[in-house]
Amino acid sequence: MQNRTLKFVLGALCILFIPFFAMLFSVDGWDWHLFDYVVVGILLAGMGASLAYATGSGNSKHRVIGFALVGLLILTYVHVAVGIVDWLPLAGS
């Protein structure tokens, strides 16, 4: 179980290579700092762990909880990126 979860988390964290290489090759529009990588890394690790939990050998209750966590993490990422509502902290621009 732990090996499977680790694979999901590391697979999700591989997405961080996209902004890394974009910053490395000076692509316009990519201006990330260490804080950005840390926040997105935490969200991606949580998403990988949630997907591993949702697709595991558990019952339907585990699937619902896992996919609900994935949805919550996607909403959190969208809020941090562009700001869904202004009154919540860390609203993006």
C-alpha positions as CSV (number, residue, x, y, z in Angstrom):
1,M,0.0,0.0,0.0
2,Q,2.8,2.5,0.9
3,N,4.7,1.7,-2.3
4,R,1.6,2.4,-4.4
5,T,0.9,5.7,-2.6
6,L,4.5,6.7,-3.1
7,K,4.2,6.1,-6.8
8,F,1.1,8.2,-7.0
9,V,2.7,11.1,-5.0
10,L,5.9,11.0,-7.0
11,G,4.0,10.9,-10.3
12,A,2.0,13.9,-9.3
13,L,5.1,15.8,-8.2
14,C,6.6,15.2,-11.7
15,I,4.2,17.9,-12.9
16,L,6.4,20.4,-11.1
17,F,9.0,19.8,-13.9
18,I,6.7,21.9,-16.2
19,P,7.2,25.2,-14.4
20,F,10.8,24.3,-13.6
21,F,11.8,23.9,-17.2
22,A,9.7,26.9,-18.2
23,M,11.6,29.0,-15.7
24,L,14.9,27.5,-16.8
25,F,14.3,28.4,-20.5
26,S,12.9,31.8,-19.6
27,V,9.4,31.3,-21.0
28,D,7.3,34.4,-20.8
29,G,4.6,34.4,-18.1
30,W,6.4,32.0,-15.8
31,D,7.6,33.8,-12.7
32,W,7.6,31.3,-9.9
33,H,9.4,31.6,-6.6
34,L,10.3,29.0,-4.0
35,F,7.0,29.6,-2.2
36,D,5.1,28.8,-5.3
37,Y,6.9,25.5,-5.8
38,V,6.3,24.5,-2.1
39,V,2.5,25.3,-2.2
40,V,1.9,23.5,-5.5
41,G,4.1,20.6,-4.3
42,I,2.0,20.2,-1.2
43,L,-1.2,20.3,-3.3
44,L,0.1,17.8,-5.8
45,A,1.4,15.5,-3.1
46,G,-2.1,15.6,-1.4
47,M,-3.7,15.0,-4.8
48,G,-1.5,11.9,-5.4
49,A,-2.2,10.5,-2.0
50,S,-5.9,11.1,-2.4
51,L,-5.9,9.4,-5.8
52,A,-4.1,6.4,-4.3
53,Y,-6.7,6.3,-1.6
54,A,-9.6,6.6,-4.0
55,T,-8.4,3.9,-6.4
56,G,-7.2,1.5,-3.7
57,S,-8.8,-1.8,-2.8
58,G,-11.2,-0.1,-0.4
59,N,-14.9,0.0,-0.6
60,S,-17.1,2.7,-2.3
61,K,-16.9,4.9,0.8
62,H,-13.1,5.2,0.3
63,R,-13.7,6.1,-3.4
64,V,-16.1,8.9,-2.6
65,I,-13.8,10.3,0.1
66,G,-10.8,10.1,-2.1
67,F,-12.4,11.7,-5.1
68,A,-14.0,14.4,-2.9
69,L,-10.5,15.2,-1.6
70,V,-9.2,15.4,-5.1
71,G,-12.0,17.8,-6.0
72,L,-11.3,19.9,-2.9
73,L,-7.6,20.1,-3.8
74,I,-8.4,21.1,-7.4
75,L,-10.6,23.9,-6.1
76,T,-7.9,25.0,-3.7
77,Y,-5.3,25.1,-6.6
78,V,-7.7,27.1,-8.8
79,H,-8.3,29.6,-5.9
80,V,-4.6,30.0,-5.2
81,A,-3.9,30.4,-9.0
82,V,-6.7,32.9,-9.9
83,G,-8.7,33.6,-6.8
84,I,-12.3,32.2,-6.9
85,V,-13.5,34.6,-4.2
86,D,-11.7,37.7,-2.9
87,W,-12.4,37.2,0.8
88,L,-10.5,34.0,1.2
89,P,-6.7,34.2,1.9
90,L,-4.1,33.5,-0.7
91,A,-6.3,34.6,-3.6
92,G,-4.4,34.7,-6.8
93,S,-4.5,37.5,-9.3
